[in-house]
Structure formats: structure tokens, C-alpha cells
Amino acid sequence: MAIVSTSTSAFYERARANMKDLRAQAESLQTQLGSGQKLSRSSDDPVAASRMRTLARLESLSTIDETNANRANADLSLADAAMSNMSNTIMRAQELATQAASTTLTDEQRAGIATELEQIHDDLYTLANSRDSTGHALFGGNNTGNAYELDASGNASYIGSDSSVDLPIGDGQSVTRSMTGKQIFNFTDANGNDTDVMATIKTLAAALAGGSSDPTGAANDALASLKTGLDTLTTSHTVVGTRLAWLDVVSERRTTLTELRSTEEADLGGTDIASTVAQLQQTLTVLEASQASFSKLSNLSLFNNLR
């Protein structure tokens, strides 16, 4: 009797265990189809899970780099627009200086030119104090306030730092988000003196307004300085354009790497729908057959044959 009891118990235990495993397998396959992921825990595939964690970290770092690159792009775009306006403004100052260099002008005409030059100086001052995407000084380096301030005489002086902020954009690379006011405006004139475009325009305006006994000579001197100042600005403008082009290259590369990571993540942890559906159907069929077989076998009895 004990043998019969033990055999019957073992039969039921094996059948229950087999059907439990089949149900668990079916539920796992259904979960994979619902979530789109075939790895529910690291133990399912430790190697693949480790690589998935690495890819996730790389994606997080890429998101940070993209944020920095977007800020750099915004600031450099603002700098590019401001510097284009500066170039146009300085070229207008050159035109006025050319007119003022003529000996046929009257004092009243030179005074009118001086008034416009004062306005140009104010425009450049405003552009020099442009704000970046976070509301800080665009051309002030690391300063958060203005890049330039006016003294009691109305002369503009640089109060920013000597360098701009470098922003990391991935793979150990960084890009400087703007240029400083000194890099844009400062130059050495023909006499070897350090000066800047705004000071040149301010001095010429004062000379044409009656502050010089030789306004024509002052205009000619200013023309040479304005040319040098415009060349300095153009060089800085070119640097900004180069940085913007480099950011485009880096952005394209980041997009490509993101796509490659997404593909690898899908291959490692993504569910193969067709294969998983086929496995699920097979598992459910085996489970159904096992349940049917167990039901029939459990109803069999030796006494049914003793008649």
C-alpha cells in the first residue's frame, strides 16, 4: 500500500511541477511580448544585462553632452548674429570716416557725422553687452553681468574675464561658447598702441565735433584703425562660424552613435516578436496537452480492468 501511495504522490508531484514550469514559461513569454523586453532580470543573461547597463550609462552621458552642445550652439548663434550686426555698424563708421576725410565738408556737416558716430558707438556698446541663452554676458567671458561699462566721459571699458566658458560635448572634447569683448574689439594701432574699435569711433566723433584742429587728419587716422578693427572682428567671427560648423559635425556623430546604441539594445534586450509568439503558442499547446493527459491518467484505476 505504501508503494502505491508513494507512486501516486510522485505522479501528481511530477505532473504539477511540469505544468507549473510550462505556465511560468508561458507567463514569461507573455510578459516579453507586453514589455518588448526579453530580459526581466540580470540573471536571465548576465553578459547581455551588463552590456545593457553600459549602454544606458553611455546614453545618459550623451544626453548631458547634448545639453551642453545645445547651449553652446545657442550662444554661438547669438554671437554670430551680434557680430554680423557689429560688422555692419563698423562698415558704416568707415563710410562716415571716409566722408569726414574730405576737405570740402563744413563744420556743420562734420558735426552731423559726429552725431551719427556717437550713435554708432552706443550701438556697438549695446551689442557688446548682448546676453547669452542663460541671460548672462555673451561677450563677458565668465562674468554674469555686463561685458562693458561706461565711465563718466562715456568711454566704454571691458570689465569681463579674459576667457569664455568651455563646454564639454563628449569624447573628451569641448567647445568655447563665445568670444570675449577683448578678442572682438581690441587691436594694436599703427602707432603700436593698444586700443579698440569703440574707442576709435568715440575719439573720431569728438574730433569731428570740434575737439581737433585737424579733423581731416583725424578721419584719415581713424580709417586705418577702423580697417584693423574690422579685420579683428572678422577673424573672431570666422572662429565662431568654425565652432558652429564643428558642433554640427559632433551632433551628426552623436546621432549616429545613439542609433547604433539603440540597435544594439534592441538586439540584446528587445523581444523578437515572431519568435516569441511561436514559442508562446508551442508552450500553450504543450501545456494544454499536459493538462489533458494528466486529467485522463488521473482518472484511470486498476479496478476499472477487474471486471
C-alpha positions as CSV (number, residue, x, y, z in Angstrom):
1,M,0.0,0.0,0.0
2,A,2.8,2.4,0.8
3,I,4.4,1.7,-2.7
4,V,1.1,2.5,-4.4
5,S,0.7,5.7,-2.3
6,T,4.2,6.8,-3.0
7,S,3.9,6.2,-6.7
8,T,0.7,8.1,-6.9
9,S,2.0,11.0,-4.9
10,A,5.1,11.2,-7.1
11,F,2.9,11.1,-10.3
12,Y,0.9,14.0,-9.0
13,E,4.0,16.0,-7.9
14,R,5.8,15.5,-11.3
15,A,2.7,16.4,-13.2
16,R,2.1,19.5,-11.1
17,A,5.7,20.6,-11.4
18,N,5.8,20.1,-15.2
19,M,2.6,22.2,-15.6
20,K,3.8,24.8,-13.2
21,D,7.0,25.2,-15.3
22,L,5.0,25.4,-18.5
23,R,2.7,28.1,-17.0
24,A,5.7,30.1,-15.8
25,Q,7.3,29.8,-19.2
26,A,4.1,31.0,-20.9
27,E,3.7,33.9,-18.5
28,S,7.4,34.9,-19.1
29,L,6.8,34.9,-22.9
30,Q,3.6,36.9,-22.5
31,T,5.5,39.5,-20.3
32,Q,8.2,39.7,-23.0
33,L,5.5,40.4,-25.6
34,G,3.8,43.0,-23.4
35,S,7.0,44.9,-22.4
36,G,9.0,44.4,-25.6
37,Q,12.0,43.3,-23.4
38,K,13.2,39.8,-23.1
39,L,15.4,40.4,-20.0
40,S,13.3,40.9,-16.9
41,R,16.3,40.4,-14.6
42,S,20.0,40.3,-14.9
43,S,20.2,36.6,-14.2
44,D,18.3,35.9,-17.4
45,D,21.5,36.8,-19.3
46,P,24.3,38.3,-17.2
47,V,26.5,39.2,-20.1
48,A,23.7,40.9,-22.0
49,A,22.5,42.7,-18.9
50,S,25.9,44.1,-18.2
51,R,26.2,45.4,-21.7
52,M,22.7,46.9,-21.4
53,R,23.8,48.8,-18.3
54,T,26.9,50.1,-20.1
55,L,24.7,51.3,-23.0
56,A,22.3,53.0,-20.5
57,R,25.2,54.9,-18.9
58,L,26.6,56.0,-22.3
59,E,23.1,57.2,-23.2
60,S,22.9,59.3,-20.0
61,L,26.3,60.8,-20.7
62,S,25.2,61.5,-24.3
63,T,22.2,63.3,-23.0
64,I,24.3,65.6,-20.8
65,D,26.7,66.2,-23.7
66,E,23.8,67.0,-26.0
67,T,22.5,69.6,-23.5
68,N,25.9,71.3,-23.4
69,A,26.2,71.2,-27.2
70,N,22.7,72.8,-27.5
71,R,23.7,75.6,-25.1
72,A,27.0,76.2,-27.0
73,N,25.1,76.2,-30.3
74,A,22.6,78.7,-28.9
75,D,25.3,81.0,-27.5
76,L,27.4,80.8,-30.6
77,S,24.4,81.5,-32.8
78,L,23.6,84.6,-30.7
79,A,27.3,85.7,-31.0
80,D,27.2,85.1,-34.8
81,A,24.2,87.3,-35.2
82,A,25.6,90.1,-32.9
83,M,28.9,90.1,-34.7
84,S,27.2,90.4,-38.1
85,N,25.5,93.5,-36.8
86,M,28.8,94.8,-35.4
87,S,30.4,94.3,-38.8
88,N,27.7,96.3,-40.5
89,T,28.0,99.0,-37.9
90,I,31.7,99.3,-38.2
91,M,31.5,99.5,-42.0
92,R,29.0,102.3,-41.6
93,A,31.6,104.1,-39.4
94,Q,34.2,103.6,-42.2
95,E,31.8,105.2,-44.7
96,L,31.4,108.2,-42.4
97,A,35.1,108.4,-41.7
98,T,35.7,108.5,-45.5
99,Q,33.2,111.3,-45.8
100,A,34.8,113.2,-42.9
101,A,38.3,112.9,-44.5
102,S,37.1,115.2,-47.3
103,T,38.4,118.7,-47.1
104,T,35.3,120.1,-48.7
105,L,33.0,119.4,-45.7
106,T,31.8,122.3,-43.5
107,D,32.0,122.2,-39.7
108,E,28.2,121.7,-39.6
109,Q,28.5,118.6,-41.8
110,R,31.3,117.2,-39.7
111,A,29.2,117.8,-36.6
112,G,26.4,115.8,-38.2
113,I,28.8,113.0,-38.9
114,A,30.0,113.2,-35.3
115,T,26.4,112.8,-34.0
116,E,25.9,109.6,-36.1
117,L,29.3,108.2,-34.9
118,E,28.2,108.7,-31.3
119,Q,25.1,106.7,-32.1
120,I,27.2,104.0,-33.7
121,H,29.4,103.9,-30.6
122,D,26.2,103.4,-28.5
123,D,25.0,100.7,-30.8
124,L,28.3,98.8,-30.5
125,Y,28.2,99.2,-26.7
126,T,24.7,97.7,-26.7
127,L,25.8,94.8,-28.9
128,A,28.9,94.2,-26.8
129,N,26.6,93.8,-23.8
130,S,24.4,91.2,-25.5
131,R,23.1,88.3,-23.4
132,D,23.6,84.6,-23.9
133,S,20.9,81.9,-23.7
134,T,21.0,82.0,-19.9
135,G,20.8,85.8,-19.6
136,H,24.5,86.3,-18.8
137,A,27.0,88.4,-20.7
138,L,27.6,86.9,-24.1
139,F,31.0,88.6,-24.6
140,G,32.0,88.9,-21.0
141,G,33.8,85.6,-20.6
142,N,32.9,84.1,-17.2
143,N,31.1,87.3,-16.0
144,T,27.4,87.1,-15.3
145,G,26.9,90.9,-15.6
146,N,27.8,93.3,-18.4
147,A,30.9,92.9,-20.5
148,Y,31.5,96.6,-20.8
149,E,30.7,99.7,-18.7
150,L,30.8,103.4,-19.4
151,D,33.0,105.8,-17.4
152,A,32.0,109.4,-16.6
153,S,33.1,110.6,-20.0
154,G,31.1,107.9,-21.8
155,N,34.1,105.8,-22.8
156,A,33.5,102.0,-22.8
157,S,35.8,99.8,-20.9
158,Y,35.9,96.0,-20.7
159,I,35.1,94.5,-17.3
160,G,34.7,90.8,-18.2
161,S,37.2,88.0,-17.8
162,D,39.9,87.0,-20.2
163,S,38.3,83.8,-21.4
164,S,34.9,82.3,-22.2
165,V,33.5,79.1,-20.7
166,D,34.4,75.8,-22.3
167,L,31.5,73.3,-22.5
168,P,32.2,69.5,-22.8
169,I,30.5,67.9,-25.8
170,G,31.6,64.3,-25.4
171,D,34.6,62.1,-26.1
172,G,36.9,64.4,-24.2
173,Q,36.1,67.3,-26.5
174,S,34.9,70.8,-25.6
175,V,33.9,74.0,-27.3
176,T,34.1,77.6,-26.2
177,R,30.6,79.0,-26.2
178,S,31.5,82.6,-27.3
179,M,34.3,85.2,-27.7
180,T,35.3,87.8,-25.2
181,G,35.0,91.5,-25.9
182,K,38.7,91.9,-26.0
183,Q,39.0,89.3,-28.7
184,I,36.4,91.0,-30.8
185,F,37.3,94.7,-30.4
186,N,40.8,95.1,-29.2
187,F,43.8,95.6,-31.6
188,T,47.1,97.4,-31.9
189,D,47.0,100.6,-34.0
190,A,49.6,101.9,-36.4
191,N,51.5,103.6,-33.6
192,G,51.8,100.4,-31.6
193,N,49.1,101.5,-29.0
194,D,46.5,99.0,-27.7
195,T,43.0,100.3,-28.4
196,D,39.6,99.1,-29.5
197,V,37.0,99.9,-32.2
198,M,34.7,101.7,-29.8
199,A,37.5,104.0,-28.5
200,T,38.4,104.8,-32.1
201,I,34.9,105.8,-33.0
202,K,34.5,107.8,-29.8
203,T,37.7,109.7,-30.5
204,L,36.8,110.4,-34.1
205,A,33.3,111.7,-33.1
206,A,34.9,114.0,-30.6
207,A,37.4,115.3,-33.2
208,L,34.7,116.0,-35.8
209,A,32.6,117.8,-33.2
210,G,35.3,120.4,-32.7
211,G,37.7,118.6,-30.5
212,S,40.6,118.6,-33.0
213,S,42.3,121.3,-35.0
214,D,42.8,118.8,-37.9
215,P,39.5,116.8,-38.2
216,T,40.5,115.7,-41.7
217,G,43.7,114.1,-40.4
218,A,41.8,112.5,-37.5
219,A,39.4,111.0,-40.0
220,N,42.3,109.6,-42.1
221,D,43.9,108.1,-39.0
222,A,40.6,106.6,-37.9
223,L,40.2,104.9,-41.3
224,A,43.3,102.8,-40.8
225,S,42.3,101.9,-37.3
226,L,38.7,101.0,-38.3
227,K,40.1,98.7,-41.0
228,T,42.3,96.9,-38.5
229,G,39.4,96.7,-36.1
230,L,37.1,95.3,-38.7
231,D,39.7,92.7,-39.6
232,T,40.0,91.7,-36.0
233,L,36.2,91.3,-35.7
234,T,36.1,89.4,-38.9
235,T,38.7,86.9,-37.6
236,S,36.7,86.4,-34.4
237,H,33.5,86.0,-36.5
238,T,35.2,83.3,-38.6
239,V,36.2,81.4,-35.4
240,V,32.6,81.5,-34.2
241,G,31.4,80.1,-37.6
242,T,34.0,77.4,-37.4
243,R,32.8,76.3,-33.9
244,L,29.2,76.2,-35.1
245,A,30.2,74.0,-38.1
246,W,32.1,71.7,-35.7
247,L,29.1,71.4,-33.4
248,D,27.1,70.3,-36.5
249,V,29.7,67.5,-37.1
250,V,29.6,66.4,-33.5
251,S,25.8,66.4,-33.5
252,E,25.7,64.2,-36.5
253,R,28.2,61.8,-34.9
254,R,26.2,61.8,-31.7
255,T,23.0,60.9,-33.6
256,T,24.8,58.1,-35.4
257,L,26.1,56.7,-32.1
258,T,22.7,57.0,-30.5
259,E,21.2,55.0,-33.4
260,L,23.9,52.3,-33.0
261,R,23.3,52.0,-29.3
262,S,19.5,51.8,-29.8
263,T,20.1,49.0,-32.4
264,E,22.4,47.1,-30.0
265,E,20.0,47.5,-27.1
266,A,17.2,46.1,-29.3
267,D,19.3,43.2,-30.3
268,L,20.4,42.4,-26.7
269,G,17.3,43.0,-24.8
270,G,14.5,43.5,-27.3
271,T,11.8,40.9,-27.9
272,D,11.8,39.1,-31.2
273,I,8.0,39.2,-31.7
274,A,7.7,36.5,-34.4
275,S,9.9,34.0,-32.5
276,T,8.4,34.8,-29.1
277,V,4.8,34.3,-30.4
278,A,5.8,31.0,-31.9
279,Q,7.4,29.9,-28.6
280,L,4.3,31.0,-26.7
281,Q,1.9,29.1,-29.0
282,Q,4.1,26.0,-28.7
283,T,4.3,26.3,-24.9
284,L,0.5,26.8,-24.6
285,T,-0.1,23.8,-26.8
286,V,2.2,21.6,-24.7
287,L,0.6,22.9,-21.5
288,E,-2.9,22.1,-22.9
289,A,-1.8,18.6,-23.9
290,S,-0.2,18.0,-20.5
291,Q,-3.3,19.1,-18.7
292,A,-5.5,16.8,-20.9
293,S,-3.1,13.9,-20.4
294,F,-3.0,14.4,-16.6
295,S,-6.8,14.6,-16.5
296,K,-7.1,11.2,-18.3
297,L,-4.3,9.5,-16.5
298,S,-5.5,10.6,-13.0
299,N,-9.0,9.1,-13.7
300,L,-7.5,5.7,-14.6
301,S,-7.8,2.9,-11.9
302,L,-6.7,-0.7,-11.8
303,F,-10.1,-1.6,-10.6
304,N,-11.6,-0.5,-13.9
305,N,-10.0,-3.5,-15.5
306,L,-11.0,-6.1,-12.9
307,R,-14.4,-6.9,-14.1
